[in-house]
């Protein structure tokens, strides 16, 4: 998963950087083809774990950013990294962590559970 930082740069989960070399090359090639810069969300000082993918699943509105906390050692690292990449939120104290440990067990986090679908009914 990835998220736009701005119109020229995307933030890609560090999980994909190490998960599968073939997949990583495809992601990079696609983003390069679109002339996008890449930043990696690296949440671990050792090796990314599968559950670290939850951190990129944050909720961003124009006024507030909510970042998943999954009660793991990587929580603080992820929060610091996201705060660095989205400094306009961090500098104005508009970025917060939210406990998503139970939701993550079901395979999603803040972005996933906040989707809405408009129907014409």
N, CA, C and O atoms as a DFTB+ gen file, in Angstrom:
484 C
 N C O
     1  1       0.831      -1.182       0.000
     2  2       0.000       0.000       0.000
     3  2       0.866       1.232       0.000
     4  3       2.000       1.233       0.480
     5  1       0.302       2.272      -0.549
     6  2       1.013       3.545      -0.576
     7  2       0.042       4.677      -0.361
     8  3      -1.170       4.522      -0.511
     9  1       0.603       5.827      -0.005
    10  2      -0.186       7.041       0.213
    11  2       0.572       8.208      -0.401
    12  3       1.803       8.236      -0.374
    13  1      -0.142       9.152      -0.944
    14  2       0.503      10.347      -1.462
    15  2       0.931      11.242      -0.304
    16  3       0.169      11.476       0.633
    17  1       2.153      11.732      -0.386
    18  2       2.630      12.761       0.544
    19  2       2.280      14.121      -0.048
    20  3       1.792      15.012       0.647
    21  1       2.534      14.258      -1.327
    22  2       2.163      15.437      -2.100
    23  2       1.973      14.977      -3.547
    24  3       1.959      13.776      -3.814
    25  1       1.830      15.902      -4.462
    26  2       1.546      15.529      -5.844
    27  2       2.703      14.812      -6.539
    28  3       2.497      14.131      -7.544
    29  1       3.910      14.960      -6.011
    30  2       5.076      14.355      -6.647
    31  2       5.649      13.148      -5.910
    32  3       6.500      12.443      -6.453
    33  1       5.199      12.902      -4.688
    34  2       5.849      11.906      -3.834
    35  2       4.832      10.996      -3.169
    36  3       3.796      11.442      -2.676
    37  1       5.158       9.698      -3.168
    38  2       4.315       8.723      -2.474
    39  2       5.108       8.072      -1.346
    40  3       6.329       7.928      -1.417
    41  1       4.384       7.689      -0.315
    42  2       4.936       6.958       0.815
    43  2       4.499       5.512       0.657
    44  3       3.305       5.224       0.571
    45  1       5.470       4.599       0.618
    46  2       5.182       3.186       0.409
    47  2       5.551       2.422       1.679
    48  3       6.597       2.673       2.278
    49  1       4.709       1.507       2.078
    50  2       4.982       0.697       3.261
    51  2       6.310      -0.023       3.106
    52  3       6.564      -0.658       2.083
    53  1       7.152       0.077       4.118
    54  2       8.440      -0.618       4.122
    55  2       8.308      -2.119       4.022
    56  3       9.258      -2.807       3.650
    57  1       7.139      -2.629       4.351
    58  2       6.888      -4.056       4.215
    59  2       7.144      -4.503       2.775
    60  3       7.715      -5.569       2.540
    61  1       6.716      -3.676       1.812
    62  2       6.886      -4.033       0.400
    63  2       8.331      -3.906      -0.057
    64  3       8.723      -4.496      -1.064
    65  1       9.102      -3.157       0.664
    66  2      10.514      -3.004       0.313
    67  2      11.276      -4.310       0.517
    68  3      12.264      -4.574      -0.168
    69  1      10.813      -5.123       1.460
    70  2      11.543      -6.356       1.792
    71  2      10.743      -7.628       1.554
    72  3      11.306      -8.723       1.579
    73  1       9.439      -7.503       1.322
    74  2       8.570      -8.685       1.251
    75  2       8.881      -9.587       0.069
    76  3       8.953     -10.807       0.212
    77  1       9.064      -8.987      -1.093
    78  2       9.209      -9.775      -2.305
    79  2       9.939      -8.900      -3.327
    80  3       9.416      -7.867      -3.746
    81  1      11.115      -9.301      -3.718
    82  2      11.932      -8.487      -4.612
    83  2      11.239      -8.217      -5.948
    84  3      11.336      -7.115      -6.487
    85  1      10.549      -9.208      -6.475
    86  2       9.847      -9.050      -7.753
    87  2       8.729      -8.009      -7.626
    88  3       8.561      -7.152      -8.494
    89  1       7.968      -8.098      -6.527
    90  2       6.901      -7.133      -6.285
    91  2       7.475      -5.734      -6.084
    92  3       6.942      -4.760      -6.614
    93  1       8.538      -5.637      -5.335
    94  2       9.189      -4.348      -5.100
    95  2       9.593      -3.713      -6.426
    96  3       9.363      -2.521      -6.631
    97  1      10.185      -4.481      -7.322
    98  2      10.605      -3.953      -8.622
    99  2       9.409      -3.462      -9.432
   100  3       9.497      -2.437     -10.108
   101  1       8.292      -4.188      -9.367
   102  2       7.086      -3.772     -10.085
   103  2       6.543      -2.458      -9.525
   104  3       6.154      -1.566     -10.279
   105  1       6.521      -2.349      -8.213
   106  2       6.036      -1.120      -7.578
   107  2       6.911       0.054      -7.993
   108  3       6.409       1.096      -8.414
   109  1       8.211      -0.121      -7.873
   110  2       9.138       0.962      -8.217
   111  2       9.017       1.334      -9.690
   112  3       8.989       2.517     -10.029
   113  1       8.945       0.339     -10.565
   114  2       8.825       0.614     -11.999
   115  2       7.549       1.399     -12.303
   116  3       7.576       2.345     -13.089
   117  1       6.439       1.012     -11.687
   118  2       5.168       1.706     -11.916
   119  2       5.231       3.154     -11.427
   120  3       4.760       4.068     -12.103
   121  1       5.806       3.347     -10.271
   122  2       5.893       4.700      -9.721
   123  2       6.870       5.553     -10.516
   124  3       6.625       6.740     -10.731
   125  1       7.974       4.960     -10.954
   126  2       8.913       5.689     -11.805
   127  2       8.273       6.083     -13.130
   128  3       8.477       7.197     -13.613
   129  1       7.505       5.180     -13.714
   130  2       6.808       5.455     -14.966
   131  2       5.854       6.634     -14.807
   132  3       5.660       7.412     -15.741
   133  1       5.266       6.761     -13.636
   134  2       4.350       7.871     -13.347
   135  2       5.093       9.121     -12.882
   136  3       4.471      10.109     -12.492
   137  1       6.422       9.077     -12.922
   138  2       7.273      10.205     -12.494
   139  2       7.022      10.617     -11.051
   140  3       6.985      11.804     -10.728
   141  1       6.852       9.618     -10.190
   142  2       6.633       9.879      -8.768
   143  2       7.882       9.539      -7.972
   144  3       8.560       8.549      -8.244
   145  1       8.172      10.371      -6.992
   146  2       9.251      10.093      -6.048
   147  2       8.731       9.113      -5.004
   148  3       7.538       9.087      -4.702
   149  1       9.634       8.312      -4.458
   150  2       9.262       7.284      -3.498
   151  2       9.955       7.528      -2.160
   152  3      11.161       7.768      -2.098
   153  1       9.167       7.461      -1.102
   154  2       9.688       7.427       0.262
   155  2       9.187       6.125       0.868
   156  3       8.065       5.702       0.589
   157  1      10.006       5.490       1.690
   158  2       9.629       4.226       2.328
   159  2       9.290       4.468       3.791
   160  3      10.038       5.129       4.510
   161  1       8.161       3.928       4.222
   162  2       7.779       3.976       5.632
   163  2       8.408       2.761       6.308
   164  3       7.857       1.660       6.280
   165  1       9.560       2.983       6.909
   166  2      10.299       1.911       7.582
   167  2      10.009       1.997       9.079
   168  3      10.412       2.947       9.750
   169  1       9.311       1.002       9.581
   170  2       8.835       1.038      10.963
   171  2       9.680       0.226      11.922
   172  3       9.443       0.255      13.130
   173  1      10.651      -0.489      11.413
   174  2      11.456      -1.346      12.273
   175  2      12.932      -1.076      12.040
   176  3      13.363      -0.841      10.912
   177  1      13.690      -1.111      13.107
   178  2      15.133      -0.960      12.970
   179  2      15.783      -2.269      12.549
   180  3      16.927      -2.282      12.095
   181  1      15.058      -3.361      12.698
   182  2      15.572      -4.676      12.319
   183  2      14.951      -5.082      10.994
   184  3      15.439      -4.688       9.935
   185  1      13.896      -5.853      11.040
   186  2      13.235      -6.337       9.829
   187  2      11.734      -6.066       9.944
   188  3      11.122      -6.332      10.978
   189  1      11.162      -5.541       8.882
   190  2       9.731      -5.271       8.867
   191  2       8.942      -6.555       9.106
   192  3       9.293      -7.621       8.599
   193  1       7.883      -6.433       9.877
   194  2       7.002      -7.569      10.124
   195  2       5.712      -7.372       9.335
   196  3       5.367      -6.248       8.970
   197  1       5.005      -8.459       9.076
   198  2       3.764      -8.391       8.312
   199  2       2.795      -7.362       8.886
   200  3       2.167      -6.619       8.132
   201  1       2.671      -7.311      10.188
   202  2       1.696      -6.417      10.795
   203  2       2.063      -4.939      10.624
   204  3       1.218      -4.069      10.830
   205  1       3.312      -4.649      10.251
   206  2       3.718      -3.252      10.061
   207  2       2.984      -2.584       8.898
   208  3       2.969      -1.357       8.792
   209  1       2.385      -3.381       8.039
   210  2       1.632      -2.801       6.925
   211  2       0.460      -1.971       7.438
   212  3      -0.036      -1.102       6.722
   213  1       0.012      -2.223       8.657
   214  2      -1.120      -1.477       9.225
   215  2      -0.825       0.015       9.346
   216  3      -1.745       0.831       9.273
   217  1       0.433       0.382       9.528
   218  2       0.755       1.785       9.778
   219  2       0.448       2.692       8.589
   220  3       0.072       3.848       8.783
   221  1       0.598       2.200       7.381
   222  2       0.306       3.021       6.201
   223  2      -1.202       3.184       6.021
   224  3      -1.651       4.001       5.216
   225  1      -1.969       2.417       6.761
   226  2      -3.426       2.432       6.672
   227  2      -3.992       3.489       7.626
   228  3      -4.928       3.231       8.383
   229  1      -3.402       4.677       7.567
   230  2      -3.857       5.772       8.421
   231  2      -5.009       6.513       7.744
   232  3      -5.275       6.328       6.556
   233  1      -5.681       7.350       8.520
   234  2      -6.781       8.161       8.009
   235  2      -6.306       9.602       7.933
   236  3      -5.832      10.166       8.919
   237  1      -6.438      10.185       6.763
   238  2      -6.017      11.565       6.548
   239  2      -7.196      12.389       6.064
   240  3      -7.827      12.068       5.056
   241  1      -7.484      13.457       6.798
   242  2      -8.456      14.451       6.349
   243  2      -7.699      15.767       6.216
   244  3      -6.507      15.821       6.519
   245  1      -8.359      16.812       5.777
   246  2      -7.638      18.083       5.646
   247  2      -7.274      18.671       7.014
   248  3      -6.336      19.461       7.122
   249  1      -8.017      18.286       8.055
   250  2      -7.792      18.851       9.377
   251  2      -7.053      17.957      10.358
   252  3      -6.488      18.447      11.335
   253  1      -7.048      16.650      10.112
   254  2      -6.529      15.714      11.111
   255  2      -5.989      14.457      10.442
   256  3      -6.491      14.023       9.406
   257  1      -4.967      13.888      11.047
   258  2      -4.444      12.604      10.606
   259  2      -4.450      11.664      11.804
   260  3      -3.931      11.994      12.871
   261  1      -5.048      10.483      11.612
   262  2      -5.089       9.458      12.652
   263  2      -4.217       8.295      12.200
   264  3      -4.416       7.739      11.121
   265  1      -3.249       7.934      13.037
   266  2      -2.285       6.884      12.719
   267  2      -2.551       5.676      13.613
   268  3      -2.712       5.821      14.825
   269  1      -2.599       4.477      13.014
   270  2      -2.852       3.284      13.827
   271  2      -1.762       3.026      14.865
   272  3      -0.572       3.193      14.597
   273  1      -2.191       2.623      16.036
   274  2      -1.303       2.087      17.067
   275  2      -1.768       0.650      17.241
   276  3      -2.955       0.396      17.443
   277  1      -0.832      -0.290      17.162
   278  2      -1.215      -1.704      17.238
   279  2      -0.596      -2.398      18.443
   280  3      -0.542      -3.626      18.511
   281  1      -0.126      -1.583      19.400
   282  2       0.488      -2.097      20.627
   283  2       1.679      -2.993      20.328
   284  3       1.809      -4.093      20.866
   285  1       2.544      -2.490      19.452
   286  2       3.764      -3.191      19.061
   287  2       4.940      -2.235      19.237
   288  3       4.751      -1.019      19.272
   289  1       6.144      -2.773      19.348
   290  2       7.325      -1.908      19.512
   291  2       7.487      -0.883      18.385
   292  3       8.108       0.161      18.584
   293  1       6.938      -1.173      17.214
   294  2       7.091      -0.279      16.067
   295  2       6.142       0.926      16.099
   296  3       6.264       1.819      15.261
   297  1       5.212       0.967      17.038
   298  2       4.240       2.066      17.092
   299  2       4.905       3.437      17.082
   300  3       4.536       4.303      16.289
   301  1       5.870       3.632      17.946
   302  2       6.527       4.943      18.046
   303  2       7.350       5.262      16.803
   304  3       7.375       6.406      16.349
   305  1       8.018       4.263      16.257
   306  2       8.818       4.473      15.044
   307  2       7.907       4.890      13.896
   308  3       8.212       5.840      13.175
   309  1       6.802       4.195      13.724
   310  2       5.861       4.521      12.650
   311  2       5.306       5.931      12.830
   312  3       5.218       6.695      11.869
   313  1       4.936       6.271      14.046
   314  2       4.386       7.600      14.309
   315  2       5.411       8.679      13.993
   316  3       5.071       9.698      13.391
   317  1       6.647       8.469      14.387
   318  2       7.707       9.441      14.099
   319  2       7.937       9.591      12.598
   320  3       8.087      10.706      12.098
   321  1       7.964       8.474      11.882
   322  2       8.180       8.520      10.436
   323  2       7.033       9.254       9.743
   324  3       7.271      10.130       8.911
   325  1       5.809       8.908      10.076
   326  2       4.658       9.555       9.448
   327  2       4.629      11.037       9.790
   328  3       4.309      11.865       8.936
   329  1       4.959      11.378      11.023
   330  2       5.026      12.783      11.429
   331  2       6.074      13.543      10.616
   332  3       5.878      14.712      10.284
   333  1       7.169      12.889      10.303
   334  2       8.215      13.521       9.495
   335  2       7.725      13.773       8.065
   336  3       7.943      14.853       7.517
   337  1       7.072      12.793       7.471
   338  2       6.622      12.929       6.090
   339  2       5.423      13.866       5.950
   340  3       5.222      14.465       4.893
   341  1       4.639      13.992       6.998
   342  2       3.465      14.863       6.988
   343  2       3.646      15.940       8.055
   344  3       2.817      16.095       8.952
   345  1       4.730      16.666       7.938
   346  2       5.128      17.632       8.968
   347  2       4.093      18.735       9.179
   348  3       3.989      19.273      10.282
   349  1       3.326      19.083       8.142
   350  2       2.310      20.126       8.312
   351  2       1.265      19.715       9.350
   352  3       0.707      20.575      10.031
   353  1       0.996      18.432       9.478
   354  2       0.083      17.943      10.511
   355  2       0.785      17.915      11.872
   356  3       0.227      18.342      12.883
   357  1       1.999      17.413      11.875
   358  2       2.733      17.276      13.138
   359  2       3.024      18.636      13.776
   360  3       2.878      18.801      14.987
   361  1       3.432      19.602      12.961
   362  2       3.784      20.922      13.498
   363  2       2.586      21.635      14.123
   364  3       2.752      22.450      15.031
   365  1       1.403      21.337      13.648
   366  2       0.208      21.983      14.196
   367  2      -0.583      21.049      15.116
   368  3      -1.756      21.288      15.403
   369  1       0.087      19.971      15.578
   370  2      -0.501      19.024      16.531
   371  2      -1.825      18.438      16.027
   372  3      -2.782      18.285      16.786
   373  1      -1.855      18.113      14.724
   374  2      -3.063      17.554      14.120
   375  2      -2.849      16.104      13.685
   376  3      -3.511      15.620      12.767
   377  1      -1.926      15.423      14.344
   378  2      -1.686      14.014      14.061
   379  2      -1.728      13.262      15.388
   380  3      -1.050      13.632      16.346
   381  1      -2.529      12.207      15.432
   382  2      -2.742      11.464      16.671
   383  2      -2.687       9.963      16.385
   384  3      -2.962       9.518      15.271
   385  1      -2.331       9.201      17.403
   386  2      -2.373       7.743      17.309
   387  2      -3.691       7.238      17.893
   388  3      -4.214       7.785      18.865
   389  1      -4.211       6.180      17.273
   390  2      -5.459       5.566      17.718
   391  2      -5.232       4.061      17.831
   392  3      -4.689       3.437      16.919
   393  1      -5.647       3.490      18.946
   394  2      -5.487       2.046      19.142
   395  2      -6.333       1.283      18.129
   396  3      -7.560       1.376      18.139
   397  1      -5.679       0.542      17.271
   398  2      -6.350      -0.251      16.238
   399  2      -5.996      -1.725      16.364
   400  3      -6.188      -2.490      15.418
   401  1      -5.482      -2.133      17.520
   402  2      -4.978      -3.498      17.686
   403  2      -6.042      -4.559      17.411
   404  3      -5.724      -5.607      16.849
   405  1      -7.276      -4.317      17.785
   406  2      -8.330      -5.307      17.525
   407  2      -8.766      -5.292      16.061
   408  3      -8.994      -6.348      15.471
   409  1      -8.882      -4.105      15.476
   410  2      -9.299      -3.986      14.072
   411  2      -8.259      -4.607      13.148
   412  3      -8.614      -5.275      12.177
   413  1      -6.984      -4.394      13.440
   414  2      -5.904      -4.924      12.599
   415  2      -5.972      -6.448      12.524
   416  3      -5.620      -7.034      11.500
   417  1      -6.413      -7.080      13.580
   418  2      -6.547      -8.541      13.568
   419  2      -7.530      -9.012      12.499
   420  3      -7.471     -10.157      12.052
   421  1      -8.431      -8.121      12.094
   422  2      -9.432      -8.459      11.089
   423  2      -8.973      -8.085       9.672
   424  3      -9.689      -8.318       8.698
   425  1      -7.773      -7.504       9.572
   426  2      -7.197      -7.254       8.256
   427  2      -7.283      -5.837       7.740
   428  3      -7.067      -5.619       6.548
   429  1      -7.584      -4.872       8.571
   430  2      -7.657      -3.491       8.099
   431  2      -7.215      -2.545       9.186
   432  3      -6.729      -2.964      10.236
   433  1      -7.386      -1.267       8.925
   434  2      -7.119      -0.249       9.934
   435  2      -7.962       0.974       9.582
   436  3      -9.052       0.837       9.025
   437  1      -7.476       2.144       9.895
   438  2      -8.298       3.347       9.801
   439  2      -8.776       3.671       8.394
   440  3      -9.951       3.988       8.210
   441  1      -7.914       3.602       7.411
   442  2      -8.340       3.894       6.047
   443  2      -9.414       2.904       5.595
   444  3     -10.425       3.296       5.012
   445  1      -9.191       1.648       5.863
   446  2     -10.150       0.612       5.442
   447  2     -11.528       0.803       6.071
   448  3     -12.542       0.704       5.380
   449  1     -11.572       1.073       7.366
   450  2     -12.873       1.161       8.032
   451  2     -13.563       2.498       7.818
   452  3     -14.711       2.665       8.231
   453  1     -12.903       3.445       7.190
   454  2     -13.529       4.747       6.963
   455  2     -14.039       4.921       5.534
   456  3     -14.572       5.979       5.201
   457  1     -13.887       3.916       4.692
   458  2     -14.396       4.009       3.325
   459  2     -15.903       4.200       3.349
   460  3     -16.602       3.646       4.197
   461  1     -16.378       4.974       2.426
   462  2     -17.818       5.122       2.260
   463  2     -18.159       4.822       0.799
   464  3     -17.345       5.018      -0.104
   465  1     -19.342       4.358       0.606
   466  2     -19.804       4.069      -0.733
   467  2     -21.091       4.843      -0.952
   468  3     -22.048       4.718      -0.187
   469  1     -21.099       5.636      -1.998
   470  2     -22.284       6.414      -2.319
   471  2     -23.163       5.604      -3.259
   472  3     -22.696       5.075      -4.268
   473  1     -24.419       5.518      -2.918
   474  2     -25.362       4.834      -3.794
   475  2     -26.385       5.848      -4.291
   476  3     -26.577       6.901      -3.683
   477  1     -27.012       5.532      -5.363
   478  2     -28.020       6.428      -5.933
   479  2     -29.422       6.111      -5.441
   480  3     -30.402       6.559      -6.036
   481  1     -29.530       5.361      -4.383
   482  2     -30.857       4.994      -3.860
   483  2     -31.499       6.121      -3.112
   484  3     -32.614       5.974      -2.611
